[in-house]
Structure formats: C-alpha cells, structure tokens
Amino acid sequence: MANFSKSNVPQFSVDVYQNEYLPEGAGEVNAIVTVTATGGGTIGSAVSAPHLFSPGQGPSAAVAIMVDCSGSMDYPATKMRNARDATAAAIDTLRDGVHFAVIGGTHVAKEVYPGGGRLAVADATTREQAKQALRSLSAGGGTAIGTWLKLADRLLSSADVAIRHGILLTDGRNEHEAPQDLKAALDACAGRFTCDARGVGTDWEVKEVTGIASALLGTADIVADPAGLAADFTQMMETAMGKEVADVSLRLWTPVDTTVKFVKQVAPTVEDLTGRRAEAGPRAGDYPLGSWGDESRDYHVCVEVPVANIGQEMLAARISLVIPQPDGTVRNLGAQGLVRAVWTDDMVASTSINPQVAHYTGQAELAQVIQQGLDLRKSGDMDGATAKLGRAVQLASASGNADTAKLLAKVVDVVDAATGTVRLKAKVEEADEMTLETRSTKTVRVKK
C-alpha cells in the first residue's frame, strides 16, 4: 500500500480473485481484480455541511454544469424550472474554493455564469450570483452537445486543479450536429475531465447519453420525471465533491508471448476498457480508471498465455496502479496484484470456476442480452427479443440482481425466472424501456 504525506489522499489496495489451475493444453487465464481506495477523508463530511470546508480541506477541483436550453425544454414548462432548481441545488453542494461554471446548451454553447471565459470560485457570494444568473435561462434553439463539451473543456482547463468534472443534462436528441462531430468532441475531451450525463423525460437517445458518460468515465442515468432532478443533481455533485484522486490508471504488465484478450470494469457497472489501452513501455499498458474517492470497483482481466507442461507455473500478469505526472513520468500508488497460471492434471482443481469470475461473466452477459433484446424488440423481432430478455431474467434472478430484475419485469411478464421463461408485454411505458436500457450495465457485487 502507498503512504502519502497528505492525509486526504486515499490508500489504494488491489485484490486478485482467480482459479490459477489450468488443465493440460489450456492457455486462457481469468481474474477479477478488486481495486479499493480508503481513508481519503472528505467523503461524507462535505455532504452534511458543504460550506464548512475550507479550500485546503478537499482536493482542488473544477466543475462545469451543462444545462440543455433547447426549445424542447419548454414542454412541459415545468421542465426548465426543474432544471434551474436542480442546477441551483448542485451549486449549493459545491465545496468552498471549488472552481465552477454554468453553461447553457443549445445548437451553440453559451456561458451563463460567471462568463468571460473563466471560472468562478465557490463561496456564499458566487453561489448566490450563480443562482441569480440561472433565472435568465430560457428554452429556445437546437441541440449540439459537442459544442457544450468543448466549451466545458476550455473552461475546466483554465484552472490548475487536481479534479475536473462535468455534469451534463439533456432532454433531446443531438440533432443539430453530425454524429462524427459529437464523437470528435468526446475524443478531444477524453482524459481531460470526467462527466456524468443525465437524460430528462423520454425524448432523448439512450445510446447518446450513455456514450457520453462512457467516453468520459462518468455515470449515466434517466430522470424520467423532471421533478426528480434536484435530488439527482445534489447526489451527483456530492459524489463529485468526494473525488480525491484524478486520472488513476490500471497498469497491466504481461510476459513475452502473452496476449491481453480484454480488460473490463464489471462493478459497479460494466465498461469495456480494452480499446483504451495506452502503451506504457515493454509489455505494459495503462487502462484509464478515472477519478476516485472512498470506493471500490471490480475489473475482469483475461489473458492468453503460452501453453506449458503439467506442473509448470508462470506469472500471467502483474497489476499496479499509477497516476501520470505533468513531466511525463508516473507516480506508482504502491498497490500490486499478481495473476498466476499453474498447469495441473487434477481435474477438480482445473475445472472449477472461481465464483467471482463466474458471477461477473454472468453480469457482463446480462448487460449484453438486455441491449440485444431491446434492440430486437425495436426492430420488430419479437421472438428474438423474448429469447434474449428471457435469458436476462434468468441471469438477473440467478445472480441476485434485484434492481435489474424489477426493471425487466416492467418490460416482460415473467412466467418462470429460473428457466428464463417470459412473455413480452403488449404495452410498455417508454420511460420503463429507457430506464432498463440506461441501467442495463449496472451490476451487483459478489456476495462475499
């Protein structure tokens, strides 16, 4: 474990769960890696008394809140009012000393507060000024989310801070810029700030909102009823205020002739990190894990190793945690985990699946079959949709994922959860279908 002089930097630990025994001729090694950060010291305290923290007591941070102000935010009229109230609640949750800005998003992005291409510093006065400025927000215009993100990036990068975070609210589809423009903006912002994205109502595109959060290592969710926005924004900002270390990467070293098949986050949500690898010297690669407070997440690492003889063993992978430094070097967080491979002719040892690996393989499949089932349902393939969503019900039931099981029960009638026998509901509320799709990647952890 790492030891730092600053008391509010969390201690990181790495735990590896695997069955290292392989039968003769096998070369695929699977491990679940639990990364835990503890003892950061600011989470929770800031929640109950956000204004009691002096700038020095939390890590330096900057937050940009992007609020959809397109024409559709006027329907119903309460939606814009709820968005203003939610943004005000988020501003109230900012720690003293945190840099912040509010952006109004339409087919162009405009600075609502403080303006002039800069960030304000949170205190009683600037919070009040920001809430006054929100009163001028009105709905009108189109939606080009890439422009909002680029403005957020410009503003956030103007402050020399440890944590940079965005909160983005939209109620509609990104209709006023080409999909490649949004993708280019996300590529440009990736690694520069994290961003939570929320869709309000039911007229937005789930894959757009989840895609934004995924690219920027944040969370995505639906707020079907605009009245729930203030509570959601408060919770999001409290979590953002609890982040203490930015830009953590999982460094994976593998020996010669070993292939990395995949690296996925599997809890609290499923997120494939395989394609985000940045080379880090001979046979090592870094996978971005975003910002951390006091929390724990699980990752599934799968590597293909050269086959060896019975009785031989090898180190299949070494896992460490690093943070890039401004001078191009990295700071090692001191935590390390080893993934091993041992070839055996003991059939019992080599054929038992590690419970952690089995559980998360099921959770990853659960996320996938929900997506496939909903896509098939939209395309009119009801038999295919029934089969996939039936499998989802079976997996959710077997793994104890009660939240996902509840969401599935709003889209299908469950005849027998254990066998995955279901019937598609004839009529499904749009909000229920979108909630299931948005939250499909949320997982439950292994019962220890």
C-alpha positions in Angstrom: 0.0 0.0 0.0 1.1 3.5 -0.7 1.8 6.0 2.0 1.5 9.7 1.2 2.1 12.7 3.4 -1.2 14.3 2.6 -3.8 12.9 4.9 -6.7 13.2 2.5 -5.2 11.0 -0.3 -6.8 7.6 -0.2 -4.7 4.4 0.3 -5.2 2.0 -2.7 -5.2 -1.7 -2.5 -5.5 -4.5 -5.1 -7.0 -7.9 -4.5 -7.0 -10.7 -7.2 -9.6 -13.5 -7.3 -8.9 -16.3 -9.7 -8.6 -20.1 -10.2 -4.9 -20.3 -11.3 -5.1 -24.0 -12.2 -5.3 -24.8 -15.9 -5.8 -28.2 -17.5 -3.2 -29.5 -20.0 -3.4 -27.6 -23.3 -5.2 -24.6 -21.8 -3.9 -21.1 -22.0 -6.7 -18.7 -21.1 -6.3 -17.1 -17.6 -9.2 -15.1 -16.0 -9.0 -13.0 -12.9 -11.3 -10.5 -11.1 -9.3 -7.6 -9.7 -10.8 -5.5 -6.9 -9.4 -2.0 -6.5 -10.2 -0.3 -3.3 -9.5 3.3 -2.2 -9.9 4.0 1.5 -9.2 6.7 4.1 -9.4 9.8 1.8 -11.3 11.6 4.5 -13.5 14.1 2.7 -16.4 11.9 1.5 -19.5 12.2 3.6 -18.3 15.2 5.7 -18.8 17.6 2.8 -22.3 16.2 2.3 -23.7 17.2 5.7 -22.0 20.6 5.8 -20.8 21.6 2.3 -19.8 25.2 3.3 -17.7 24.2 6.3 -14.8 23.0 4.2 -12.0 25.4 3.5 -10.4 25.2 0.1 -7.5 23.4 1.6 -9.6 20.6 3.1 -10.7 18.9 -0.1 -8.6 18.4 -3.3 -8.6 21.3 -5.7 -11.5 20.8 -8.2 -13.3 22.5 -11.1 -16.9 21.6 -12.2 -18.8 22.7 -15.3 -22.6 22.2 -15.3 -24.1 22.0 -18.8 -27.8 22.6 -18.9 -29.9 21.9 -22.0 -31.7 25.1 -23.0 -33.1 23.8 -26.4 -36.7 24.6 -27.4 -38.0 21.2 -26.2 -37.1 22.1 -22.6 -40.3 24.3 -22.6 -42.5 21.2 -22.9 -43.8 20.9 -20.3 -43.0 24.3 -18.9 -42.1 22.8 -15.5 -39.1 21.0 -17.2 -37.0 24.2 -17.5 -37.9 25.2 -14.0 -36.9 21.8 -12.6 -33.6 22.1 -14.5 -32.9 25.5 -13.0 -33.8 24.3 -9.5 -31.6 21.2 -9.9 -28.6 23.3 -11.1 -29.2 25.6 -8.1 -29.2 22.6 -5.8 -25.9 21.4 -7.3 -24.3 24.8 -6.9 -25.3 24.7 -3.2 -23.5 21.4 -2.8 -20.2 22.8 -4.1 -17.4 23.0 -1.5 -16.0 26.4 -0.8 -12.9 27.0 -3.0 -14.1 24.8 -5.9 -13.9 26.4 -9.3 -17.2 26.2 -11.3 -19.1 27.5 -14.3 -22.6 27.0 -15.7 -23.1 26.5 -19.4 -26.4 26.9 -21.3 -26.5 24.4 -24.2 -28.5 24.7 -27.5 -27.1 24.4 -31.0 -24.3 26.6 -29.6 -22.9 26.7 -26.1 -23.1 29.9 -24.0 -21.6 30.9 -20.7 -24.3 31.5 -18.2 -22.0 32.1 -15.2 -19.5 33.6 -14.5 -18.8 34.5 -18.2 -15.7 36.0 -19.8 -14.1 32.6 -20.5 -13.3 32.0 -16.8 -14.4 30.0 -13.8 -15.9 31.4 -10.5 -14.6 30.2 -7.1 -17.4 28.9 -4.9 -18.2 30.9 -1.8 -21.5 32.3 -0.4 -21.4 35.3 -2.8 -20.6 33.4 -6.0 -23.2 30.7 -5.2 -25.8 33.4 -4.9 -24.7 35.2 -8.1 -24.8 31.9 -10.0 -28.3 31.1 -8.8 -29.4 34.7 -9.9 -27.9 34.0 -13.3 -29.9 30.8 -13.6 -33.1 32.9 -13.7 -32.2 34.1 -17.1 -32.2 30.6 -18.6 -34.9 30.1 -21.1 -35.7 27.5 -23.7 -35.1 28.0 -27.4 -32.9 26.6 -30.2 -31.5 23.3 -31.1 -29.1 20.7 -29.6 -25.4 20.3 -30.4 -23.8 18.6 -27.4 -20.3 18.6 -28.9 -20.2 22.4 -28.6 -21.2 22.2 -24.9 -18.4 19.7 -24.1 -15.8 21.7 -26.0 -16.7 24.9 -24.0 -16.7 22.9 -20.7 -13.2 21.6 -21.6 -11.9 25.1 -22.4 -13.3 26.5 -19.1 -12.2 23.5 -17.0 -8.6 23.5 -18.4 -8.2 27.2 -17.4 -7.9 26.2 -13.7 -4.8 24.5 -12.3 -6.7 21.8 -10.3 -6.5 18.1 -9.4 -10.1 17.1 -10.3 -12.0 18.3 -13.4 -15.6 17.2 -13.7 -18.7 17.9 -15.9 -22.4 17.4 -15.3 -24.5 17.3 -18.5 -28.3 17.4 -18.7 -30.2 16.9 -21.9 -33.8 16.3 -22.8 -33.5 15.6 -26.5 -31.6 14.0 -29.3 -28.3 15.6 -30.6 -30.0 16.7 -33.9 -28.0 19.9 -34.8 -24.6 18.4 -35.3 -23.3 15.4 -37.2 -22.6 12.2 -35.0 -18.9 12.5 -36.0 -18.8 16.0 -34.5 -20.0 14.7 -31.2 -17.5 11.8 -31.4 -14.7 14.2 -32.2 -15.6 16.4 -29.2 -15.7 13.3 -26.9 -12.3 12.1 -28.3 -10.9 15.6 -27.6 -12.3 15.7 -24.0 -11.4 12.1 -23.0 -8.9 12.0 -20.3 -9.2 15.8 -19.7 -12.3 15.7 -17.5 -14.8 13.1 -16.3 -18.5 13.7 -16.9 -21.8 12.5 -15.6 -24.7 12.6 -18.1 -28.4 12.6 -17.4 -31.4 12.3 -19.8 -34.6 14.0 -18.5 -38.0 12.9 -19.8 -38.2 10.3 -22.6 -37.3 12.2 -25.9 -33.6 11.6 -25.7 -31.4 8.9 -27.2 -30.2 6.4 -24.6 -27.1 5.4 -26.6 -26.1 9.0 -27.0 -26.3 9.8 -23.2 -24.6 6.5 -22.2 -22.0 7.0 -24.9 -21.0 10.4 -23.4 -20.7 9.1 -19.9 -18.8 6.0 -21.1 -16.3 8.1 -23.2 -15.7 10.5 -20.2 -15.7 7.8 -17.5 -18.7 9.1 -15.7 -22.2 7.8 -14.9 -25.4 7.9 -17.0 -28.9 7.7 -15.8 -32.5 8.6 -16.7 -34.6 11.1 -14.7 -38.0 10.3 -16.3 -39.8 12.8 -14.1 -38.2 16.2 -14.1 -39.3 16.7 -10.5 -36.6 14.2 -9.5 -33.8 16.4 -11.0 -32.8 18.4 -7.9 -32.3 15.2 -5.8 -30.3 13.6 -8.6 -28.1 16.7 -9.2 -27.4 17.0 -5.4 -26.3 13.4 -5.2 -24.1 13.7 -8.4 -22.4 16.8 -7.0 -21.9 15.2 -3.6 -20.2 12.3 -5.3 -18.1 14.6 -7.4 -17.1 16.6 -4.3 -15.9 13.3 -2.7 -13.4 12.5 -5.5 -9.9 12.9 -4.3 -7.6 11.5 -6.9 -7.9 12.0 -10.7 -6.5 10.1 -13.7 -5.8 6.7 -12.0 -4.8 4.0 -14.4 -4.6 0.3 -14.1 -1.2 -0.8 -15.4 -1.1 -4.3 -16.8 2.3 -6.0 -17.4 2.3 -9.3 -19.2 5.2 -11.7 -20.1 6.5 -12.4 -23.6 4.1 -14.1 -26.0 1.1 -13.3 -23.8 -2.0 -11.6 -25.3 -4.4 -9.4 -23.4 -7.9 -10.6 -24.5 -9.8 -8.0 -22.6 -9.9 -5.6 -19.6 -13.4 -4.7 -18.4 -14.8 -2.8 -15.4 -17.5 -5.2 -14.1 -18.7 -3.3 -10.9 -20.4 -1.0 -10.2 -21.1 -1.0 -14.0 -19.9 -2.9 -17.0 -17.5 -0.9 -19.1 -15.1 -2.4 -21.6 -11.7 -0.7 -21.3 -9.8 -3.0 -23.7 -9.7 -0.4 -26.5 -8.5 2.4 -24.3 -5.1 0.9 -23.6 -2.2 3.3 -23.7 1.2 1.6 -24.2 3.5 2.1 -21.2 6.8 0.6 -22.0 7.8 -3.0 -22.9 4.8 -5.4 -22.5 2.9 -3.0 -20.3 -0.3 -1.0 -21.0 -2.3 1.5 -19.0 -6.1 1.4 -18.8 -7.9 4.6 -17.5 -10.0 4.3 -14.4 -11.0 8.0 -13.9 -11.3 9.8 -10.6 -11.5 8.1 -7.2 -12.9 8.9 -3.7 -13.5 6.3 -1.0 -14.8 3.4 -3.1 -14.2 0.0 -4.5 -14.6 -1.3 -8.1 -14.1 -4.6 -9.8 -12.3 -5.4 -13.1 -12.2 -8.6 -15.2 -8.8 -9.2 -16.8 -8.4 -12.0 -19.3 -5.1 -13.0 -20.9 -3.9 -15.8 -23.2 -0.6 -17.3 -22.2 1.7 -19.8 -24.0 0.6 -23.4 -23.1 3.1 -25.2 -20.7 3.5 -28.7 -19.3 1.8 -30.2 -16.3 3.5 -29.0 -13.1 4.8 -25.7 -14.6 3.7 -22.4 -13.3 4.1 -18.8 -14.5 3.2 -15.2 -13.7 0.5 -14.4 -16.3 0.1 -10.7 -15.4 1.2 -8.1 -12.9 -1.3 -5.3 -12.0 -0.3 -2.0 -10.5 -2.0 1.4 -10.2 -0.4 4.6 -11.5 -1.1 8.3 -11.9 0.5 10.2 -14.8 2.6 13.3 -13.7 3.0 16.6 -15.6 6.6 15.7 -16.5 5.6 12.6 -18.4 6.5 10.2 -15.6 4.0 8.3 -13.5 3.5 8.0 -9.7 3.0 4.4 -8.6 0.3 4.1 -6.0 2.1 1.2 -4.3 -0.7 -1.4 -4.7 0.0 -4.5 -6.7 -1.7 -7.8 -7.7 -0.4 -10.9 -9.4 -2.3 -13.2 -11.8 -0.8 -16.7 -12.0 -1.1 -19.8 -14.2 -0.4 -23.3 -12.9 -0.8 -26.4 -15.1 -2.2 -29.4 -13.4 -3.7 -32.9 -14.2 -6.0 -32.5 -11.2 -9.4 -32.3 -13.0 -11.2 -31.0 -9.9 -8.8 -28.1 -9.5 -8.6 -27.2 -13.1 -12.3 -27.3 -14.0 -13.7 -25.3 -11.0 -14.6 -21.8 -12.0 -13.7 -19.1 -9.5 -17.0 -17.7 -8.1 -16.0 -14.1 -8.7 -15.1 -14.8 -12.3 -18.4 -16.8 -12.8 -20.5 -14.1 -11.3 -19.1 -11.2 -13.3 -19.1 -13.2 -16.6 -22.8 -13.6 -15.9 -23.3 -9.9 -15.1 -21.5 -8.9 -18.4 -23.7 -11.2 -20.3 -26.8 -9.8 -18.6 -25.9 -6.3 -19.8 -25.3 -7.6 -23.3 -28.6 -9.6 -23.6 -30.7 -6.7 -22.3 -29.2 -4.4 -25.0 -29.7 -7.1 -27.7 -33.2 -7.9 -26.5 -34.3 -4.2 -26.6 -32.7 -3.7 -30.0 -34.6 -6.7 -31.4 -37.8 -5.5 -29.9 -37.4 -2.1 -31.5 -36.7 -3.8 -34.9 -39.8 -6.0 -34.6 -38.2 -9.3 -34.0 -40.4 -10.4 -31.1 -39.2 -14.0 -30.9 -35.6 -12.9 -30.7 -36.4 -10.2 -28.1 -38.3 -12.7 -26.0 -35.3 -15.2 -26.0 -32.7 -12.5 -25.1 -34.9 -10.8 -22.4 -35.8 -14.3 -21.0 -32.1 -15.0 -20.7 -31.7 -11.6 -18.9 -34.4 -12.5 -16.4 -32.7 -15.9 -15.7 -29.3 -14.2 -15.2 -30.7 -11.4 -13.0 -32.5 -13.9 -10.9 -29.5 -16.3 -10.5 -27.1 -13.5 -9.6 -29.4 -11.7 -7.2 -29.5 -8.5 -9.3 -32.9 -7.5 -7.9 -32.8 -3.9 -9.3 -32.4 -5.2 -12.9 -35.0 -7.9 -12.3 -37.5 -5.3 -11.2 -36.8 -3.2 -14.4 -37.1 -6.3 -16.6 -40.5 -7.1 -15.0 -41.8 -3.8 -16.4 -41.0 -4.9 -20.0 -41.8 -8.7 -19.8 -44.2 -10.9 -17.9 -42.1 -13.4 -16.0 -43.5 -16.9 -16.2 -40.5 -18.7 -14.6 -37.4 -16.7 -13.7 -35.2 -19.8 -13.1 -35.7 -21.1 -16.6 -36.0 -17.6 -18.2 -39.5 -18.2 -19.5 -41.1 -14.8 -20.2 -43.7 -13.1 -22.4 -43.2 -9.7 -23.9 -45.7 -7.2 -22.5 -48.0 -5.9 -25.2 -47.7 -2.3 -23.9 -44.6 -0.9 -22.3 -44.2 2.6 -21.0 -41.4 4.4 -22.8 -39.8 5.5 -19.6 -39.7 1.9 -18.3 -37.9 0.7 -21.5 -35.5 3.6 -21.4 -34.7 3.0 -17.7 -34.0 -0.6 -18.4 -31.7 0.3 -21.3 -29.9 3.1 -19.4 -29.3 1.0 -16.3 -28.6 -2.3 -18.1 -24.8 -2.1 -17.3 -25.4 -1.7 -13.5 -24.1 -4.8 -11.7 -24.3 -6.3 -8.3 -21.2 -7.4 -6.5 -20.4 -11.0 -5.5 -21.8 -11.9 -2.1 -18.6 -12.4 -0.1 
